[in-house]
Structure formats: C-alpha cells, structure tokens
Amino acid sequence: MTTRPEARGLTVVALALSLLVATPAVAQGTAECGGFDRPIVFGELGYESADILTDLARFVLEAGFGCETDAIPGATLPILQGVVRGDIDVDMEVWTDNTPPFWHEAMAAGTIRELSPVFDDAAQGFYVPRYLVEGDAERGIEPLAPDLRSVFDLPQYSELFRDPEQPDKGRFYNCVIGWYCEGVNNVKMVVYELEDHFTNFRPGTGIALETTMAAAYARGEPWLGYYWEPTGIMGRLDMLRLEEPPYDEECFEHMNQMAEDDTPELATTACDYPIVVAVVGLGADFTDTIPTQIETFLDAFYLPTATINELLAYIEEQDASTYETALYFLREHPDAWADWLAEVDPEVSERLSSALR
C-alpha cells in the first residue's frame, strides 16, 4: 500500500505544517469516520486524472470526516479485480464503457456498486485550434476557416493544413500508431472521404502528437488532428472539436470491426466516439459497510471534464504533484466541495474548511 505523496516546495511545506496543527482538532471533533473502524482503501491508478480525484476524496475524508485512508497502486484491470475481491474499497474513476465481463458479473450479483458519475462529458475526436474558426483578437489572429464546423467541411480548407512532405494535401495528425484509436480514425478518414485531401500522419508517441499541437498553437498556425480529454494540453489550449455524425452503437461496432480487420476501405459508415462516463466504484464488503454520510459525499462527488483539464494543466505548469493540485483546488474552489458535502453534517464542511486554512 502507498501513503499520501510527500509535499514539495515551501508553500506546500507551510500548508503541511498548518495541517499538522489542525489535525488533532479534526480528530477530536469527529465521530471517527462515521464509526468505520479501519482505513478506507483506494485504488491508485497511476494516471493523473484519476489520481487527482483520489487525492481530493482522500483529503476530504481525512480532514472532514476524520477517516484514515490508504491506497493500493496498480493498472486499471488489477485495480478493478481488487475492488471485486474486496481488497480495494473505492475506485474513483471507473470508465463505464471499458469495464470487463467480471465487473458486470459482480455488479449483477450485488457484490460491488457504482455510484453517480464523477464526470460524464469526456470526449475524443478531431480537433482544430478555436482561433482558426473564431480568430483571436488578443493575439491578432484572423479566422482563416470561419465556416469550419464539421469533418465534412474539411476538404475545402485542406490547403490551410498543408503537409510539408506532400504539399498538394493537408496533414491530419492521427492517433499514435498502434493505438486502438488509430484504427478507428483510419476508418473515419475513408468514410468521411478525407483521404483524397489529407495525408494520414501517425505519430510514434503520445508526446510527439502533443508536441505537434502545442508547437502549431504557439505559432498561431492551423493544426488538425485527433486528441482526447481529460488531458493537460486541453486545459492549456483552446481547441474546438469538429462535429461528426452522432454516436451510434451499431455504427461504432462496425468501425471497430473494420479497424480490427485492418480493412478501413470496406467501411460503409462512421460516427462520433461515445462520450466517456466515469463513476465511483465501491468494493466488496464496503458496499454494505460504508457509512451513509460518506456514501452521500462520494455519490455527490463530481467534476466537469473542463475542470479536470485545468487541473492537469496546473500540474504541468507548476510541476506539481496530484496531491498538491488537489490541495490547490480545494483551497481555491470551496464552492465545489460545498456541493459535495451539501447533504452531510455541516460539521464536516467546517472541519474541512478549518484544515484548509
């Protein structure tokens, strides 16, 4: 198991010292975690969006509810298995579209439970910089593609995205070669009839893909490519996702099959990616023993994807840990955690506010 990351920097050290002073009062003023008599164990997924959510929840439980918490690190699948076994009490970011069969079986048996979405608006798709369509007066950028709204508008603007190696076409930056999304995007390029107008450029790494976007944005130049949220770069840059035919399950299964068979040229339909919904998962045993007020808090826990993007950008810009970022958010946005705690004992909010001060 892992304990909370060490704070870094003088500001965080100062905050940590203040919390050491506040902690005894918190412990004395609480009903000791609603009567729960052991540490609440979280899954630590090792990627920043999930770890921010985990650190936020752990801090509120510790400082507000007087709980002890701990975390077990691991990849997505082992963490989900740990939830089903009861080794892990809480997984703060369960992607409902990506859960394996054993998860659904445990849900049907009532062994585990899913609470309300922690976010329900995460997207992926084809993006361009917003200034390309709307301009940016502050940077002196005129809108070069004012009518660009949809993937079907792209052919008329292909020259804006000129490929330096094949200048008679534009360049589309696909998902990283070998990733699942690369195959799906290959299908879309065929069905949306973009192959005659754009080269299908496949970066070798996620960093390489991000770098192309960031470099073009810094210069105020056109850029067209695939990306996803929540991510830090989407918090730093103002990007516009192009419209596609609405997501349809049958359509998406068709694209998946064409991608899996590596036969994009045989595809007959394409559509948008599904919007990602992530929920809080409660582990075996904890589903029946979780104190009511703690379940109420976790069920109310919600952050829009745009906010998670901003927090991921904060990590990058400030070289901060997810724990430092969680503290920053709690101190700067008391309205958010006030909503999470609106239906629990007001003393929880008072203790949390005192600890943050």
N, C-alpha and C positions, 0 to 999 in steps of 0.2 A: 504494500500500500504506500501511497505517497502523501506527504503532508503539504500544506499550502506553500507555494513558492516563496523564496526569500524576497523581501522588498529591496529595491535598488534605488540609489540616489538619496540626496539629503532630504528632499521634500518628503519622500516616502518613509524614510527613517524617522523623520519628525512625526509623521502621522502614526507610524507604528508605536512610537513611544506614548503618544496620546491615547492610543487604543489600549495599551498596557494599563494605563491609569484607569480607563473606563471599564475594563473587563470585569473587575470584582463587583462593581455596582450592577453590571448586567447580570452576572450570575446570581447575585443575591435577590434581584428584583423579579426573577422569572420563575415560572412553575417548572423549571428544568425540562425544557423541550416537550412540554405537554405530557409529561410523565413517561416519555420514551427513554429507556434506560441504557442505551448503547449508542455508539457513533452511527450516524446516518452515512452510508457508504455510497459515493457517487462513481459513475463511470467517467474516466478521464480519456477522452477520445484522441487527444493529441493534435487536433487541428483547432485553429484559433477561434473560429466562430463558436464551436461547442464549448471550448474551454472558458471563454468569456461568460457564457450562460451559466456554466457550472460554478465559476468563481463568484458570480453575482448571487446565485442561490445559496451557496455555502456561507457567504458573508452575512446575508440576511438571517439565515438560520442560526448562525453562531451569535451574532451581535443582537439580533432582535428577539429570537426565541430561546436563546440560552442553550442551544444544542451543541453537541460535539459532532464534527463531520470528518470524513476521511475520503480517500479516492483511490481507485484501482485503475492504473493506466492500461491501455490496450487498443487494438484496432477495432473497427466497428463490429465485425462479426463476433469476436470473442467477448466483447462487452455485452452484446445482446444475449449471448449464451449465458453470461454471468447473471444478467437480470432474470432470465428464466430459471436458473438454478437457485437464485436467492442470494448469491454472493454479492450482488450489487442491488442497492435499494432504488437508486434514481439514475436514469439516463436522461439528460436534459435536451437531447437533440436526436430523436428517433424520426428518421425520414420515412413517412408512411408508405411511399411508393417503392421503397428499396428494402423492405423487411423480408427476411427469408421465411420459408414454409414453417419452420419450427416456431417462429414468433407468432404466426397466425394460429397455429395449433394451441399454443399456450394461452393466447387471448380467448379462443373459443372455450377452453377448459376453465377459464376464470383464474388461472394461475397468476397472470400478470394483468396490468391495466394500463390503458393510455388515458392521459388527461387531455385537456384542451390544447390547441396548437400554441406553441411557443413562438412560431412565426408561420405565416400561411401565404406568403406573397413572394417567395424567392423564384427568380426567373432565369432563363438562359436563352440565348438566341443570337441573332445577327444585330450588331451594334454599329453606330457611327457617332462621332462627336456631335453633341447638340448644336454647337456653333455652326456646323456645316449646314444645318437646316434653318436655324433661327438667328445665326450671327451672334457676335459677342461685342457689344459696343465698348465695353471696358478694355478689351484687347484690340479694338479696331479691326475686327474680323467681320466681313460681309457674308451674308448667307449665300453660299455657292450652289446649294441644292434646295431652294425654298419649297419645292413641291415633293420632296422625298419623304414618303411616309411608309411605304410598303416595300417588301422584297421585289415586288413586280415593277416598281419604279426604277430599280437599279440599272437596267440596261441603258436608259437614256443618260445616265450620269457616269457611265463606266470610265470615261476619259479622266474624270477627277481622281480616280484611284489608280492611275497608270502604273502598270508593272514595269519596273526599270529593266527587267530582263526580257520582257515581251511587250513593248510599248503600244502595240495595237490592241491590247486588252487591259482591263483593270485588274487589280490584285485583291483577292479575297483571302484573308487570313483564317484558315480553318482551325479547328481544334487540334491539339497535339497529336502527331502521327501515332497510331496505335491505340489511342483512347477510344472508348465507346462512341463518344460524340463525333469523332471524325467520320466514322462510317455513316451515321445518321445525316451529317451535313453533306456527305457525298451524294446521298440520295436527294437531298433538297436541291443541291446545285443542278441536278438533272431535271427534276420535276419543275422547278421554278425557271427552267430554261436560261440559266446563268452561265453555263459552260462556254457558250459562244462569245461571251462578253468579258469573262473574268478567268484568270488563272486560279487554280485551286492550290494555294500555297499552304503547306503543312509544316508548322514549326516543330522543332525537335524536342522542346521542353516547354513547360508552362511559363517559366521565366522568360524564355525567348518570345513567346506570344505576348506576354505582358509588356515587355520592353518595346515591341513594335508599336503598341498602342500608346504607351507613355511618351515615346520619342515623337510621334506624329502630333500628339496633343500639345506637347511643349512648344512645337514649332507652329501650331495653329494650322496644321495641314489636314487634308482628308485622310480618313482611315476607315476601312470596312473589315469586319471580322466577327468571329464567334467569341462570346465570353459568357460568364455566368455570375450569379450572385447567391449568397453574400460573399463579397471579396473586398479587400482593402482598396484596390485600384478603383472600384466602383464608388467608393467613398471619397476618393481624391479627385476623380474626373467626372464631369457631367456628360454622361453618354446617353444616347437615345436608342432604345430597342425598336427595330423595324417591325411593322405588322406582318403577320403571316396568317394563313387560314387557321381558324381556331383549332385547338387541340381536339382530337377525336380518337378514342381508344382503338377503333378498328384501323384507322389511318396509321396510328403510331405503331401498332403491331406489324403492319405491312412494311413500314420503313425499317423497323428492327430486323425483320426477316431479310429484306434486301441488303441491309448492312451486314448482317451475319453471313449471308451467302456471297458477299462481295460482288453483287450484281446490281449496282445502282442504275445501270442503263435499262433495267427491266422494270423499274419502279413506275407506278401509274398514279400515285397520289402522295402528297406530303402535307404536313401541317406543323403547327407550333409545338414546342416542347410543353409538357404539363407543368403547371405551376407547382413548385415544391412546397409541401406542407410538412412541418416537423412538430412533433408533440413530445410531451414529457412522459416517459415510461416508468412505471412503478414495478419493482421486482417482486418475486415470490416471497410470501410471508409479509413483506412490507405493505402489500395491498390491503391486508386485513388489520395490521397493527399501527399504521400511520395515524398519528394524532389528527383529529378533524381540522384544527386550525392550520396545521402545516399543509395538509392536502388542499385546503382552501387557498392558501398562498401559492402553492405550486400550480394549481389549476388556473389561477389568475395571472400567472407569470407570462408576459407577452412583450416582445419587442419587434417592431416592423423591420423588414429587411434593410430599409434605408438607414435605420439607426445602427444596425449591426455593421453595415458597410462603413459608416462613420467611425465606429469603434475600431474596426480593423485598420482603417486608415490612421487612426490615432496611434495604434501600436507601431506602425511603420514610421510615422513621422517623429514620434517621441522615443523610439527604441524602447518601448515599454513592454512589460510582461502582461499577460492576460489578467493577472491579479491586480496589478497597478491600474490597468484600464478599467477593471470593474470598480475599484475604489473611486477613480475619477468620475465614472458615470453616476455612481450613487451619490456622490457629493454635489455634482453639477445638475442632476435631474431628479430632485426629490419628488416631483410630480409623478414620475414613472413608478417608483416603488410605493408611493402613496396609493396608487391604483391597485397594485398587487396586494396591499395589506388593508384595503378598504373594508373587507368583511371579517377581519380578525380583531382581536382585543387591541384597543388603541394603545395599550402599554407597549405592545411590540414595536409600533412606529416610534414611540417616544424613546425606547431604549436604542433603537437603530439610529435615530437622529442624534442622540447623545453620543453614541460611539463614533459616528462620522465627524462630529465636531471636535 
